[in-house]
Amino acid sequence: MHVTPSALSLVIKDLESTVGLRLFDRTTRQTRLAPAGRDFLPSARKLVEDFARAIEGLREFQGVERGVLRIAGSPIYAGTLVPELAAQFSELHPGIRVHVVDALTEQVAAKVASGDADLGIAPERAVPAEVVQAQLFRDDVQLVCRPDHPLAAQDAVQWVEALRHPYVSLSPDYAMTMRADLAHFSESLTLEPETYVTFITTALALVKAGKGITAQPAHAEPLAAAYGLVVRPLHGPRIQRRICLLTPREREASPAAHAFLQFLARRFPQAA
């Protein structure tokens, strides 16, 4: 134990004094466990073993072998890209538990700032000072419609044609950004949504019900397919959304989060 017998005796006496029981019977010839000591021995061994495992767990945590990672994602990406990234990362680091925190786009940055998430993936938005926002990639905005819709027969669709049909939009802020992109290309392109909804699943359900068309980032294609809808490229103009990584500005990244950031750097080498 790397301690002197006298030091060990003092530790034992302190323990006996604390619990108010004699743990050892001592004579000049030998030292034996007293009844209370024999009763305490299994618990003592478990304490030592648990402590050893806890120390080993800390070493594994430092070595990115264990830990918990919480990734916040906006509805489209929490339902498509983030689970895909989480699965790939878990194959590389099976000891790290990855939790997907789904949130509205406007809430992702708040989750990161508060510590409810280690990092976030969402379309570019204004973020609080406590959060750093950096582009991961750009996502093309595509037309989503029913397979029997007239526009579905085209390999690619011009915005001027799409805007002739009832349009289902996400939040007014989302529509405002889309409207600005279209106006920048041509003042004749005016987006006037027929309906506003909060969730993309609601937008897709309305399109499936024949209430119009919508335009969503390319990563929404698997969700659209689940609703039996089709996607087509939109041109004139080609609109892209900046999809960003959100990280805390001052809070130190955990070893698990640091490993995931390195994984993202390899997955998106073009990120700026």
C-alpha positions as CSV (number, residue, x, y, z in Angstrom):
1,M,0.0,0.0,0.0
2,H,3.1,2.2,0.0
3,V,2.5,3.5,3.6
4,T,4.3,2.7,6.8
5,P,2.6,0.3,9.3
6,S,2.3,3.2,11.8
7,A,0.5,5.4,9.3
8,L,-1.8,2.6,8.4
9,S,-2.6,2.0,12.0
10,L,-3.5,5.7,12.4
11,V,-5.9,5.5,9.5
12,I,-7.6,2.4,10.9
13,K,-7.9,4.1,14.3
14,D,-9.5,7.2,12.7
15,L,-12.0,5.0,10.9
16,E,-12.9,3.1,14.0
17,S,-13.3,6.3,15.9
18,T,-15.6,7.7,13.2
19,V,-17.9,4.6,13.1
20,G,-17.7,4.0,16.9
21,L,-16.8,0.4,16.4
22,R,-13.7,-1.8,16.7
23,L,-12.9,-3.3,13.3
24,F,-9.8,-5.3,14.4
25,D,-9.0,-7.4,17.4
26,R,-5.3,-6.8,18.1
27,T,-2.9,-8.8,20.3
28,T,0.9,-8.8,20.6
29,R,1.0,-11.8,18.3
30,Q,-1.6,-11.1,15.6
31,T,-4.3,-8.8,14.2
32,R,-7.7,-10.2,13.2
33,L,-10.9,-8.8,11.9
34,A,-13.5,-8.1,14.7
35,P,-17.1,-9.1,14.0
36,A,-17.8,-5.5,12.8
37,G,-14.8,-5.7,10.5
38,R,-15.9,-9.0,9.0
39,D,-19.3,-7.4,8.3
40,F,-17.7,-4.3,6.7
41,L,-15.1,-6.2,4.6
42,P,-17.4,-6.9,1.5
43,S,-18.5,-3.3,1.4
44,A,-14.9,-2.1,1.8
45,R,-13.8,-4.2,-1.1
46,K,-16.6,-2.9,-3.2
47,L,-15.7,0.7,-2.4
48,V,-12.1,0.1,-3.5
49,E,-13.2,-1.6,-6.7
50,D,-15.7,1.1,-7.5
51,F,-13.1,3.8,-6.9
52,A,-10.7,2.0,-9.2
53,R,-13.4,1.7,-11.9
54,A,-14.2,5.4,-11.5
55,I,-10.5,6.4,-12.0
56,E,-10.3,4.1,-15.0
57,G,-13.5,5.7,-16.4
58,L,-11.9,9.1,-16.1
59,R,-8.9,7.9,-18.0
60,E,-11.1,6.5,-20.7
61,F,-13.1,9.7,-20.8
62,Q,-9.9,11.7,-21.4
63,G,-9.0,9.2,-24.2
64,V,-12.4,9.7,-25.9
65,E,-13.4,6.1,-25.2
66,R,-16.4,7.1,-23.1
67,G,-18.7,10.0,-22.6
68,V,-21.9,11.7,-23.7
69,L,-22.4,13.9,-26.8
70,R,-25.6,16.0,-27.3
71,I,-26.2,17.4,-30.8
72,A,-29.0,19.9,-31.4
73,G,-30.5,20.0,-34.8
74,S,-33.3,21.9,-36.6
75,P,-36.3,19.8,-37.8
76,I,-35.0,18.9,-41.2
77,Y,-31.4,18.1,-40.1
78,A,-32.4,16.4,-36.8
79,G,-34.6,14.1,-39.0
80,T,-32.0,13.3,-41.6
81,L,-28.4,14.4,-41.4
82,V,-27.7,14.5,-37.7
83,P,-28.8,10.8,-37.0
84,E,-26.6,9.8,-40.0
85,L,-23.6,11.6,-38.6
86,A,-24.3,10.2,-35.1
87,A,-24.3,6.7,-36.5
88,Q,-21.1,7.1,-38.3
89,F,-19.4,8.7,-35.3
90,S,-20.6,5.9,-33.0
91,E,-19.0,3.4,-35.2
92,L,-15.7,5.1,-34.7
93,H,-16.3,5.8,-30.9
94,P,-18.7,3.1,-29.7
95,G,-18.1,4.1,-26.0
96,I,-19.6,7.6,-26.6
97,R,-23.4,7.9,-26.2
98,V,-24.8,10.3,-28.8
99,H,-28.1,12.1,-28.1
100,V,-29.9,14.0,-30.8
101,V,-31.7,17.1,-29.4
102,D,-34.4,18.1,-31.9
103,A,-35.5,21.8,-31.8
104,L,-36.9,24.5,-33.9
105,T,-34.3,26.3,-36.0
106,E,-34.5,29.4,-33.8
107,Q,-34.0,27.3,-30.7
108,V,-30.8,25.4,-31.7
109,A,-28.5,28.3,-30.8
110,A,-30.2,28.7,-27.4
111,K,-29.7,25.0,-26.7
112,V,-26.0,25.4,-27.3
113,A,-25.7,28.6,-25.3
114,S,-27.4,27.1,-22.3
115,G,-25.4,23.9,-22.3
116,D,-28.4,21.7,-23.1
117,A,-26.4,20.7,-26.2
118,D,-22.7,20.4,-26.8
119,L,-23.1,21.7,-30.4
120,G,-25.8,22.3,-33.0
121,I,-26.4,22.0,-36.8
122,A,-28.9,24.3,-38.3
123,P,-29.5,26.8,-41.1
124,E,-27.8,30.2,-40.7
125,R,-29.6,32.5,-38.3
126,A,-28.7,35.3,-35.9
127,V,-27.1,33.7,-32.8
128,P,-26.4,35.1,-29.3
129,A,-22.9,36.3,-28.5
130,E,-22.2,33.1,-26.5
131,V,-22.4,31.0,-29.7
132,V,-20.0,30.7,-32.6
133,Q,-21.6,30.0,-36.0
134,A,-19.5,28.5,-38.9
135,Q,-20.6,27.2,-42.3
136,L,-20.5,23.4,-42.8
137,F,-22.0,23.2,-46.3
138,R,-24.6,24.7,-48.6
139,D,-27.9,23.0,-49.3
140,D,-29.8,23.6,-52.5
141,V,-33.4,24.5,-52.2
142,Q,-35.6,22.2,-54.2
143,L,-39.2,21.9,-55.3
144,V,-41.4,19.4,-53.4
145,C,-44.7,18.3,-54.9
146,R,-47.0,15.4,-55.4
147,P,-45.9,12.9,-58.1
148,D,-49.1,13.7,-60.1
149,H,-48.5,17.5,-59.9
150,P,-47.9,19.1,-63.4
151,L,-44.5,20.3,-62.3
152,A,-43.4,16.8,-61.4
153,A,-43.2,15.9,-65.1
154,Q,-40.2,18.3,-65.5
155,D,-36.6,17.3,-64.8
156,A,-36.0,20.8,-63.4
157,V,-38.4,23.7,-62.6
158,Q,-38.0,27.4,-63.0
159,W,-39.1,29.6,-60.1
160,V,-41.4,31.6,-62.4
161,E,-43.4,28.4,-63.1
162,A,-43.4,27.3,-59.4
163,L,-44.7,30.6,-58.2
164,R,-47.9,30.2,-60.2
165,H,-49.0,27.4,-57.9
166,P,-50.3,27.6,-54.2
167,Y,-47.2,27.6,-52.0
168,V,-46.9,26.1,-48.5
169,S,-44.2,27.9,-46.5
170,L,-42.6,27.4,-43.1
171,S,-42.4,30.4,-40.8
172,P,-42.8,34.0,-42.0
173,D,-39.1,34.5,-41.4
174,Y,-38.3,31.5,-43.7
175,A,-40.6,33.0,-46.4
176,M,-39.0,36.4,-45.9
177,T,-35.5,35.0,-46.6
178,M,-36.8,33.1,-49.7
179,R,-38.6,36.3,-50.9
180,A,-35.4,38.3,-50.6
181,D,-33.4,35.7,-52.5
182,L,-35.9,35.7,-55.3
183,A,-36.2,39.5,-55.5
184,H,-32.4,39.8,-55.6
185,F,-32.5,37.7,-58.8
186,S,-35.5,39.4,-60.3
187,E,-38.1,41.9,-59.0
188,S,-40.7,40.0,-61.0
189,L,-40.4,36.9,-58.8
190,T,-42.9,37.5,-55.9
191,L,-43.5,34.8,-53.3
192,E,-46.9,35.0,-51.6
193,P,-47.4,31.8,-49.6
194,E,-50.9,30.4,-49.4
195,T,-50.2,28.9,-46.0
196,Y,-47.7,29.2,-43.2
197,V,-46.8,26.3,-40.9
198,T,-44.3,25.7,-38.1
199,F,-43.0,22.2,-38.9
200,I,-41.8,20.7,-42.1
201,T,-43.9,17.6,-41.5
202,T,-47.0,19.7,-41.6
203,A,-45.8,21.4,-44.8
204,L,-45.2,17.9,-46.4
205,A,-48.6,16.7,-45.2
206,L,-50.4,19.6,-46.8
207,V,-48.5,19.1,-50.1
208,K,-49.5,15.4,-50.0
209,A,-53.1,16.5,-49.4
210,G,-53.0,18.6,-52.6
211,K,-52.9,22.0,-50.9
212,G,-50.0,23.2,-53.0
213,I,-46.2,22.9,-53.4
214,T,-43.3,23.8,-51.2
215,A,-39.5,24.4,-51.5
216,Q,-37.2,22.8,-49.0
217,P,-33.4,22.1,-48.7
218,A,-32.1,19.0,-50.5
219,H,-31.7,17.2,-47.2
220,A,-35.5,17.1,-46.8
221,E,-35.7,14.7,-49.7
222,P,-35.9,11.6,-47.5
223,L,-38.7,13.2,-45.5
224,A,-40.5,14.1,-48.7
225,A,-40.1,10.5,-50.0
226,A,-41.7,9.2,-46.8
227,Y,-44.8,11.2,-47.6
228,G,-44.8,9.9,-51.2
229,L,-43.7,13.2,-52.6
230,V,-41.1,14.0,-55.3
231,V,-38.4,16.7,-55.5
232,R,-37.2,18.6,-58.5
233,P,-34.3,21.1,-58.9
234,L,-35.3,24.7,-58.9
235,H,-33.5,27.2,-61.1
236,G,-33.8,30.8,-62.1
237,P,-32.4,31.4,-59.5
238,R,-30.6,28.6,-57.8
239,I,-31.1,29.2,-54.1
240,Q,-28.9,27.7,-51.4
241,R,-29.0,27.7,-47.7
242,R,-26.0,28.0,-45.5
243,I,-26.0,25.1,-43.0
244,C,-23.9,25.9,-40.0
245,L,-22.2,24.3,-37.0
246,L,-23.0,26.1,-33.7
247,T,-20.5,25.8,-30.8
248,P,-20.2,27.6,-27.5
249,R,-17.8,30.5,-27.6
250,E,-16.2,30.1,-24.2
251,R,-17.3,26.8,-22.8
252,E,-14.5,24.2,-23.2
253,A,-15.5,21.3,-25.5
254,S,-15.6,17.9,-23.8
255,P,-13.3,15.2,-25.2
256,A,-16.4,13.6,-26.9
257,A,-17.4,17.0,-28.5
258,H,-13.8,17.6,-29.5
259,A,-13.7,14.2,-31.2
260,F,-16.9,15.0,-33.0
261,L,-15.6,18.3,-34.3
262,Q,-12.6,16.5,-35.7
263,F,-14.9,14.0,-37.3
264,L,-16.9,16.9,-38.9
265,A,-13.7,18.5,-40.2
266,R,-13.0,15.3,-42.1
267,R,-16.6,14.8,-43.2
268,F,-16.9,18.5,-44.5
269,P,-13.4,19.4,-45.6
270,Q,-14.8,22.3,-47.6
271,A,-16.3,24.0,-44.6
272,A,-15.3,27.6,-44.3
